[in-house]
Amino acid sequence: MFFSDHPFSNLIDSITNEKGEDGKYFNPLKLNDPRYEKLPLSIRILLEAAVRKCDGFYVKKEDVLAILDWQHQQGVAEVPFAPARVLLQDFTGIPAMVDLAAMRDAVAKYGEDPNLVNPKCPTDLIVDHALQIDFSKWNQEMELIRNKERLQFFKWCSKAFRNVNVVPPDFAAVHQVNLEYISRVVQESDGFLFPDSVVGTDSHTTMINGLGILGWGVGGIESEAVMLGQPVSLTLPKVVGCKLVGSISALATSIDIVLGITKHLRQAGIAGKFVEFFGPGVSQLSIPDRTTIANMCPEYSATVSFFPVDDVTLKHFKKTNFTEEKLEMMEAYLKAVKLYRGYQEQSEDPQYSEVVEINLGSIVPHVSGPKRPQDRVAVSDMKQDFLSCLSEKVCFKGFHIPPEKQETLVPFQHGGKEYQLAHGSVVIAAVISCTNNCNPSVMLTAGLLAKKAVEVGLAVKPYIRTSLAPGSGMVTHYLNTSGVLPYLSQLGFEVIGYGCATCVGNTAPLPETVVGAIKQGDLIACGVLSGNRHFEGRLCDCVRANYLASPPLVVAYAIAGTVSIDFERDPLGVNADGKPVFLSDVWPSREEVQHVEEHTVISSIFQDVGVRAEVGNKFWNNIDCSESVLFQWDPKSTYIRCPPFFSNLTKECLAPQSIDNAHALLFLGDKVTTDHISPAGSIARVSAAAKYLQSKRLTPREFNSYGARRGNDAVMTRGTFASIKLQNRFIGKTGPKTLHVPSGQTMDVFEAAERYQKDGIPLIILAGKEYGSGSSRDWAAKGPYLLGVKAVIAESFEKIHRNHLVGMGIIPLQFRPGETADTLELSGKERFSISIPQEIAPKQEITIKTSSGKTFKVTALFESEMDVAFYRHGGILRYVAQRMLQ
């Protein structure tokens, strides 16, 4: 089926016909319309989806015309987008599916058919985040026992819900499955050809833009709405054209290119915008390079980093499992609707909101850290930069170690031998299933580096917690086929499984002697990982400095045993003859890597994917589950529990209620991340969640992680604001504590919220700038909702988290420009009364009065009338359920 058979043009005719002065209808949009030809290609995909999904309710004719008039409507018009599919991973997928199961119960309670609750948008759920590193090699049977309840629930979902495809564990990480297995570029359904597109609940969803497939990350709450037929609402984005010129340095890996582009785009101030790449330099980037670059766009706050389909893309797909017929159809369709790019003719360049030019030849190797991904350090400056960090006052980079303590050495025993730790000692080195594993070149570089290092007699100290969590079995396959996997294993980088591991807090405890030495010397120990997230304390509580690096540099720093090294002047170690070995002696050339990649990797990657997909997973196949329409909740389960989001559900929409005499549960500062609000790592033994699990007769070893228990609202509510790094101004030090204002007592956040709820007192949160930044996480909104929080008052919000708050019926309120809690002289101990109009409108100012007599105004951060509708109904889930009952 080619474009001549496709109804896109006819749909355009029927939707956009306008009356001329003579009273006759004419069609303002043709594919050779100058307005269409000058649209960025990413906007053309939004336009096609709007035309195809125009139903006069969710998507209106005015929406189509607004997108067509992008040049004048960008940054102003609010438009809907109905993606082709939804992508879930198990940590975020399980609460979404639990909510749908609970919604079935609620609908059935009112006598309606529970089968009404069914995803309308095709949904892929990849079980990959359940992995936890607590033994040297992954034991699948042990993981099955640990995750049995969740796997049974997922198995039930695959049978009970239509349009749900569950990819079982031990297949691949979610972003790898998206790239290798379920991406289509061009979709076909009911006689339509249309561009593939996706929204996903994993922060790496944006990786798919490297294939020319438009996609970005949303929260679990938004994803549930899309699954149930609601389009994503977004402000028509501005599109920054990123023009790539120059030639790539022979020593720069794709990760260096990624971090270099990230730095340039962060400095360009492109938050909330689309980025679309063009220019002669684009053709130098392979598909793995592009997907790696696209993956990092959340780090510079762009919505997507889009690489249109071009000759390189088609060449890549010819090596995959796509048939010749599919490739011919794809090329013909994309060229017909002008979604195919060539870079030879500048006249074909779209009109962008602005253009940022980057010279690829100017990029040199970097790492990022020690606390934030945006703090980049040239590898050549690493040693001096770390020493400077030791001396600087405590801040985003500094640790404020007194000069007399900076040379501290602490001896300790491990495996019957004595070692020493110092500031800068590496204790965690992880090549993980994150930013880099989609790119064979950097993984092969790491493998070839390991091979050369082993051959000259170098080794990694045994106390360093090393791990290799490939993005999929495909990565293991090509590392093994190329002959480098045994050398990685010899250095301690053994394959521990397929899924998110170290960067989501699933690191096994460090040896007690190592932890003891770190604490004894108050040492700044280091972790080095090839991920894209490394907030302080996320990897391990006692590891305060963490650096993001390319896989080969992770291996190099592990061998060196320290980040306080100048690779040009300091040796990695000594060989069997006692001679120093430098990094340059074992670093593989670009030609070596390309030779191995071309001859052993590309040709076999997708054959392996197909075989694994056909063979399946015997553990998954043997799992028993109910085939009932309604899920059979087990009251004894500590993993899966029916959430209370649909309690007191009514068929009628209630008017918004003002918030009277609320107390502040927390008084927070700037940059409160979703990690602070809803931790994903291990459950501390003294936490409120631990007390709950212990009441269910579980031992600490059975606690598992917060991420694994996202299907249990009792655990997640108790885990809300349970981060040890939470800085609450009521307390004055870090920790998951707050002040119960009426009694003056300090207690766990959950315990305080519980007391407020028993007394019928509504709650608010006071915060500073960028509240809710970091990974999108639905429980960062669900948790506060269940704690009784009705509003968050902040100086600014991260956009996805703002959407989540609205989606849970929590109103996000923003201080006026120039005003803060401090300028208003708020202590946080006042009681707050918030007057919410019955007919509240987007961006409306509302008044807050305090018990101390102060009155000030804030802005209700509703972006659209749909936001208001969600809030009026008590959130997205209740909105959808109530529509089903009407």
SELOGU-567406 format. One record per residue (C-alpha): residue in three letters; x, y, z. Coordinates in steps of 0.5 Angstrom, whole numbers, plus 500, padded with zeros to 3 digits. Each point is the difference from the previous one (the first is absolute). Example, Ala and Ser with C-alpha at 12.3 -4.5 7.8 and 13.67 -1.06 7.14 Angstrom:
BEGIN
ALA525491516SER502507498
***
This chain:
BEGIN
MET500500500PHE503507498PHE498507501SER496500494ASP495495504HIS501504506PRO494504503PHE504506503SER499504494ASN492499500LEU500501508ILE504507499ASP494501495SER495498504ILE503504506THR503506498ASN495502494GLU498508501LYS495504497GLY503505495GLU497507499ASP496497494GLY497496505LYS503493497TYR505496504PHE507499499ASN506496503PRO505504503LEU505495501LYS503496495LEU507496501ASN503505495ASP497506504PRO506504503ARG498500507TYR500492500GLU507500496LYS503505505LEU497496506PRO506497504LEU499492499SER498499507ILE495505500ARG497496493ILE499494505LEU496504505LEU496502494GLU499494497ALA497497506ALA496506501VAL497499493ARG499492501LYS497501507CYS496506499ASP493498503GLY497507502PHE501498508TYR507498502VAL503503493LYS496506497LYS501503493GLU503506504ASP506496502VAL501497493LEU500508498ALA505502506ILE505495498LEU500501493ASP501508502TRP506498505GLN504506498HIS495504503GLN497495505GLN507497503GLY500501508VAL493503500ALA495495498GLU498494504VAL499494495PRO499492501PHE504495498ALA498492499PRO506496500ALA500493496ARG502496507VAL502501507LEU506497503LEU500497507GLN506497504ASP498496506PHE502505506THR495505497GLY496495496ILE498497506PRO496506504ALA497501493MET497493499VAL498500508ASP496506499LEU497497494ALA498494503ALA497504506MET496505495ARG497493498ASP498499507ALA497507500VAL496499494ALA497493501LYS498503507TYR495505496GLY498494496GLU504502494ASP504495496PRO507500502ASN502498493LEU499508499VAL506501504ASN505497494PRO506504497LYS498503493CYS507502498PRO505494499THR504499506ASP507496501LEU502499507ILE507498501VAL502496506ASP507502501HIS501505507ALA499494505LEU507498499GLN504501507ILE508499501ASP501496506PHE504494497SER506500495LYS496496495TRP492501499ASN496494502GLN494500496GLU496495505MET502505506GLU497506496LEU494496498ILE498498507ARG502508502ASN495502495LYS495495500GLU494504502ARG502505495LEU501496494GLN493496501PHE497507500PHE503502494LYS498493497TRP493501502CYS500507496SER503497494LYS494495500ALA494505503PHE502506496ARG499501493ASN506504496VAL505499505ASN506496498VAL505498506VAL507498499PRO502496505PRO507500504ASP507498498PHE498503493ALA503507500ALA499507503VAL494504498HIS504505496GLN504494496VAL493497499ASN497506497LEU506501495GLU501493498TYR494496500ILE493505501SER502506496ARG497500493VAL502507497VAL493500496GLN494496503GLU494497496SER493499503ASP493500497GLY503502493PHE504506503LEU507501499PHE503505505PRO506502504ASP502496506SER500504506VAL500498508VAL500503507GLY503496505THR501500508ASP507499499SER505506500HIS504496494THR494500496THR503506496MET505495497ILE495498495ASN501507497GLY506498497LEU496495495GLY496506498ILE494498504LEU497505504GLY500498508TRP501503507GLY499498507VAL494502504GLY498498507GLY496493502ILE494505501GLU500503493SER502493497GLU493497503ALA496505497VAL503499493MET499493501LEU493501501GLY499505494GLN502507502PRO505503496VAL506504503SER499507501LEU506505498THR501507499LEU502500492PRO508500501LYS505504497VAL505496496VAL508501501GLY503498494CYS507497502LYS505501494LEU506495500VAL506502496GLY507498501SER504493500ILE500496507SER506499503ALA504493500LEU500500507ALA493502502THR495495501SER492500499ILE500502508ASP504506499ILE496502494VAL494499504LEU503504506GLY503506496ILE493501496THR496499507LYS505506502HIS499504494LEU492499501ARG500501507GLN503507499ALA495502494GLY494500505ILE496495497ALA495497505GLY494498498LYS502500493PHE500495494VAL507499497GLU501498493PHE507498497PHE502502493GLY506502496PRO506497497GLY503497507VAL494496501SER502495495GLN506498504LEU496497505SER498493500ILE493498503PRO503498507ASP503507500ARG494503499THR496496505THR505501505ILE499508499ALA493500499ASN500496507MET503506504CYS495505498PRO497500507GLU507502503TYR499507496SER493500501ALA497499493THR494496499VAL503497494SER507500496PHE497497493PHE504497494PRO496500494VAL500493496ASP506501494ASP505496496VAL503497507THR494498503LEU498496494LYS507497500HIS499498507PHE493497499LYS503496494LYS504496505THR494499505ASN494495499PHE496505496THR498496493GLU502503494GLU492502498LYS500503507LEU506504499GLU497502493MET494502503MET503504505GLU504504495ALA495502495TYR495502506LEU505504503LYS502504494ALA493501498VAL498503506LYS507504500LEU502497507TYR507497497ARG506505500GLY506501496TYR505505502GLN503502493GLU495505498GLN500506506SER493502496GLU497494503ASP502502507PRO493502504GLN499507504TYR502499507SER498504506GLU508501501VAL506497497VAL506497505GLU506498496ILE505495503ASN507499497LEU501492501GLY508501500SER500504506ILE498495505VAL505496504PRO499495505HIS496501507VAL497497506SER494504504GLY500500508PRO501500505LYS493501502ARG496503494PRO500497493GLN501508497ASP506501503ARG505497495VAL508499501ALA505499495VAL503494501SER507503499ASP498505506MET497494504LYS505500506GLN501507501ASP492501500PHE499495505LEU505503505SER497506499CYS493497502LEU503498506SER502507502GLU494503498LYS494502505VAL494495500CYS496501494PHE499497493LYS507498499GLY503501507PHE502496506HIS503505504ILE506495503PRO505503504PRO507501497GLU503496505LYS495494499GLN501500492GLU505495501THR497495504LEU501493499VAL496494503PRO503493500PHE495494500GLN499493499HIS497496495GLY500493498GLY506499504LYS504506497GLU502507502TYR498506496GLN499507501LEU495505498ALA500508499HIS496506498GLY499498493SER500492500VAL495497496VAL496495503ILE494499495ALA501499493ALA494499496VAL499499492ILE492500501SER494499495CYS500508499THR502505495ASN506496497ASN498493499CYS496502493ASN506501497PRO505495498SER506504499VAL501502507MET498493503LEU505497495THR505506502ALA499498507GLY501492499LEU506501495LEU503505506ALA499494505LYS503495495LYS507504499ALA500502508VAL499492502GLU506499495VAL505504503GLY498498507LEU496505503ALA494499504VAL494503504LYS501500508PRO495495503TYR496504505ILE498505494ARG492498499THR501499492SER494498496LEU498499493ALA492501498PRO499500493GLY494503497SER498493497GLY503494498MET502502493VAL505504504THR503494503HIS499497494TYR505504496LEU505501506ASN500493500THR501499492SER505505500GLY504496505VAL501506505LEU495497505PRO504496504TYR505505501LEU495505503SER498494505GLN507499502LEU500508502GLY494498504PHE495503495GLU496494500VAL493500497ILE495500506GLY493501496TYR496504495GLY497506503CYS501507504ALA505498506THR505505503CYS497507498VAL493498503GLY503498506ASN500493499THR508499502ALA502495505PRO503502507LEU507501500PRO504496504GLU500502507THR507501500VAL500505495VAL494504503GLY504500506ALA506503497ILE496505497LYS497502506GLN506500504GLY504505496ASP493504498LEU503498493ILE497503493ALA499493497CYS498500493GLY496496495VAL500500492LEU495498496SER498500493GLY493503501ASN496506500ARG498501507HIS505501506PHE496504505GLU504500507GLY499494504ARG496497495LEU505494498CYS502499508ASP499504506CYS508500502VAL502502492ARG500507500ALA503502493ASN497496494TYR502501493LEU497499493ALA505497495SER500496494PRO501493501PRO507499498LEU502506505VAL496496505VAL504494499ALA506505500TYR499503507ALA498493503ILE507498498ALA503506503GLY496500506THR500507501VAL497506496SER506504502ILE504499494ASP503503494PHE499495495GLU506504496ARG505500505ASP498494505PRO500493499LEU494495501GLY504495503VAL506496498ASN501494496ALA503493502ASP507503499GLY499506505LYS499505494PRO495505500VAL494500495PHE497506498LEU493501498SER502501493ASP504493500VAL493497500TRP495504497PRO497497493SER501505494ARG493502497GLU502495494GLU501494504VAL493501503GLN497502493HIS503493498VAL497496505GLU493503500GLU499500492HIS503492500THR497497506VAL494505503ILE495503495SER499494496SER498495506ILE496505505PHE493500497GLN501492498ASP501499508VAL494505502GLY496496495VAL502493503ARG499502507ALA493503499GLU498493496VAL503496506GLY497504506ASN501499507LYS499493503PHE499503507TRP495505498ASN496495496ASN499495506ILE497506504ASP493498502CYS495506501SER493501500GLU496501494SER494504503VAL498507498LEU501503506PHE507499504GLN499496506TRP504504505ASP504496506PRO499504506LYS506497503SER504503494THR506505502TYR501501492ILE493501497ARG494504503CYS494503498PRO501507501PRO495505502PHE500505495PHE493498498SER497501507ASN494504500LEU499500493THR494504497LYS497500493GLU499508501CYS506505500LEU501504506ALA502507500PRO507502503GLN500501507SER504505504ILE505498504ASP499503507ASN505500506ALA505495497HIS507499503ALA507499497LEU502493500LEU507502497PHE504507499LEU505498495GLY505504496ASP502500492LYS501494496VAL496495504THR500494495THR496494499ASP505496504HIS499504506ILE492499499SER500493498PRO506496501ALA502494495GLY505497504SER501495506ILE495501506ALA503502506ARG500496506VAL497506505SER495503495ALA493500500ALA499495494ALA505495504LYS495500506TYR495499496LEU503494496GLN503497507SER492500503LYS499495494ARG506496503LEU505501494THR507501502PRO505505497ARG502496495GLU493499497PHE499507500ASN502501493SER500507497TYR495505499GLY500500493ALA498492501ARG494502504ARG497505496GLY494496500ASN499501507ASP497507502ALA501498508VAL508500498MET500505495THR496505505ARG505499505GLY506500496THR498507498PHE505506502ALA504494503SER506502497ILE506501504LYS502506496LEU494504501GLN501507503ASN494502504ARG501507502PHE496498506ILE505495503GLY507504497LYS503494498THR499494495GLY496494501PRO493498500LYS497504505THR495505501LEU497505506HIS493498502VAL498508501PRO494499505SER504495505GLY507503498GLN503493500THR505498494MET498493497ASP500496494VAL496504494PHE495494499GLU499500508ALA499508500ALA495499494GLU496495503ARG499504506TYR498506496GLN495495496LYS497498506ASP499507503GLY496502493ILE506505498PRO501501493LEU508500498ILE504504495ILE507500499LEU505507499ALA506499495GLY505504496LYS502500493GLU500493495TYR495496505GLY499493497SER507500496GLY503494498SER497493497SER493500499ARG496496506ASP493500501TRP500498507ALA504507501ALA492502499LYS496494502GLY504500507PRO499507502TYR493499498LEU499494505LEU503504505GLY495505500VAL504506496LYS495504496ALA504506497VAL508501499ILE502507500ALA507501497GLU504505496SER500495494PHE499493498GLU502495495LYS495499495ILE499493500HIS499500508ARG496506499ASN495495495HIS501495505LEU497504506VAL494503496GLY499492498MET499499507GLY496505502ILE505504503ILE500508498PRO507502498LEU501508503GLN505504498PHE503506503ARG500507496PRO506502497GLY505503505GLU496497506THR502494504ALA498497507ASP506504503THR498507497LEU493499502GLU503498507LEU497493501SER502496505GLY496494498LYS497499506GLU494504499ARG493497497PHE499502493SER493501497ILE499500492SER494503497ILE499495494PRO495503495GLN494496498GLU502501492ILE507500501ALA504502493PRO507498498LYS505505503GLN495503504GLU503504506ILE497498507THR501502507ILE503497506LYS499503507THR504497506SER498500507SER505505502GLY496505496LYS504500493THR497500493PHE503499494LYS499497493VAL502494496THR499498493ALA496493499LEU505496495PHE494497496GLU503500493SER493499496GLU493499501MET501492500ASP505501506VAL494504504ALA495494498PHE505495503TYR501504506ARG492501501HIS499493500GLY506498505GLY505498495ILE501497493LEU498493503ARG493502503TYR499504494VAL500494495ALA496496505GLN495505501ARG499500492MET499493500LEU494500505GLN497506496
***
